[in-house]
Amino acid sequence: GYSGTSGIATRLDFSQHLWGGYMFVNGVLKAGESQPAPGFPGDSDAGLDLSGTARLVFYAKGETGKERVEFFMGGLGWNGPFKSTKFPDSTQKVSMGVVSLASEWRQYQIDLAGRDLSRIGCGFAWVTNNTNNPGLAAVQFSLDDIHYEFDQPRKIPIFLPSYAVASDINEAKINNFAYLYDNAVAAMALSYAGQHARARQIADAIVYALNNDRFYSDGRLRNAYSSGDPQGFQGGLPSRAKGSARLPGFYDLSSQQWHEDFYAVSSSTGNLAWAVIALCEVYQNAPEHRDYLRAAGKIGDFILTLKDDKGGFTGGYEGWDGKQGQATYKSTEHNIDLITAYGLLAKLTHERKYVEATAWAKAFVLSMYDAEKHCFFTGTTADGVTASKDILPLDSNTWAILALGGDFKDGAKVMAFVEDNMRVGAGYDFNTDKDGVWFEGTAQVALAYKQIGYSRKYEEILSYLRANSLPDGSITAADREGVTTGFIVSGTAMPSTYSKRPHIGATAWLALAEMGRNPFTIGN
């Protein structure tokens, strides 16, 4: 391809066909179906609203440099060979005419200024024939980086993809995954950086997802959504109800079915808490948007139903729609998140139930502290009582320092435990097996050192993170492939690992570290 490791290769053999082309159309996956179908006019109102688009940009090159091809977009349902034109594209075909391709990659643009792009089913297309290509037995060319550009920032709700696009068949399965936690942390970083309009786009996506779930309306959010605009496509992909928030998944070519992810459709307490934290932060910078605070309260009230009489809050709900069961374990990390989430809700609403919930979560977190080892255990087993000591995560320790602040006096001792058990070179691992550097956690370590007043360590780690960041400012999840967490992926027997792939969560924490901002500070 022009960039990365993938692209589109095309070949039209004139001994078989005198003309041919290809249209990229929006697909539909109707309720009860497992195989998507093209969204041709009359089948469904599957067009996308691309209003405000300035141009369509793509890269192409010919095999010989003699190929001539017409590229265009739109026009689906306009005087075409379809039985119905009930839902035609809002614009006629917009073509750049027949293009003579070079043998090296070149950029091409289709000007879309002034066009009605309110409903587009055909996003990109090409057509060619033997008449335009005299002397060629076939037309063969390549395409890459096909995208739309906007001259003005769009204000639509948006979920950011958690990972940079990958071409590996297994890695690519999560290309469209926007994890709720990653987006919440990104919203926090954007808010602290003064990028309030961008932060509100993520907050708007969270609010939309909360109010437009395809199955639940009780205040829960999913662990992940499909990246981009959360609003369900008109054609219903892949929702059960028109307009419901899109959930991520992938189309398996071998089975020809759409697959979703067990963890993505579930609802973990910690992720819900981070959504509350992000919404409260964005609300404080835009108090006229009271829907942010209302949404945060609705999520917080749902988490209240997970309060355990034995202490703390349980792990959330796991499973497929209509079959989700309550997770009975309790996570130290989740309850740390709730200290801040309920603390913010108490600050902004002055409701006693949130004050009490803050204290309840805090008491559980402190109960997970081992004063001899100077570390926080991961939480409890499924019985909700027995401490789980097999895996000692980094974030349960750094986050406790950040959330408890001056109320916790053993911060330096906990960081000494981290140094002895989780340091890998100049970075830090997710757990104690020291099989690689987890950059997100390393940024958290930097902030934890800043919290306890170790400014020199903070600066040293920050310099290390800068040295490992990419030119665009992002950073990978880990310094190598397959850095283990010790946990398994929910609903599977596969180990949970981090890869050397640019990650929005790690990048957001790097930004927080650069700004020296502790997202657990309720007084921000």
Salt bridges, closest charged atoms under 4 A:
ASP13 OD2 - ARG11 NH1 3.81
ASP45 OD1 - ARG119 NH1 3.58
GLU70 OE2 - LYS93 NZ 3.17
GLU104 OE2 - ARG106 NH2 3.05
GLU149 OE1 - ARG55 NH1 3.06
GLU149 OE2 - HIS147 NE2 3.08
ASP151 OD1 - ARG55 NH2 2.75
GLU171 OE1 - ARG501 NH1 2.70
ASP182 OD2 - HIS503 NE2 3.15
ASP213 OD1 - ARG222 NE 2.76
ASP218 OD2 - ARG220 NH2 2.61
GLU260 OE1 - ARG214 NH2 2.71
GLU288 OE2 - HIS289 NE2 3.58
ASP301 OD1 - LYS353 NZ 3.06
ASP308 OD2 - LYS330 NZ 2.83
ASP321 OD2 - ARG214 NE 2.76
ASP321 OD1 - ARG222 NH1 2.79
GLU351 OE1 - LYS353 NZ 3.58
GLU356 OE2 - ARG352 NE 3.20
ASP407 OD2 - LYS362 NZ 2.71
GLU419 OE1 - ARG423 NH1 3.05
GLU419 OE2 - LYS457 NZ 3.43
GLU440 OE1 - HIS503 ND1 3.93
GLU460 OE2 - ARG456 NE 3.48
ASP479 OD2 - ARG480 NH2 2.80
GLU514 OE1 - ARG466 NH2 2.92
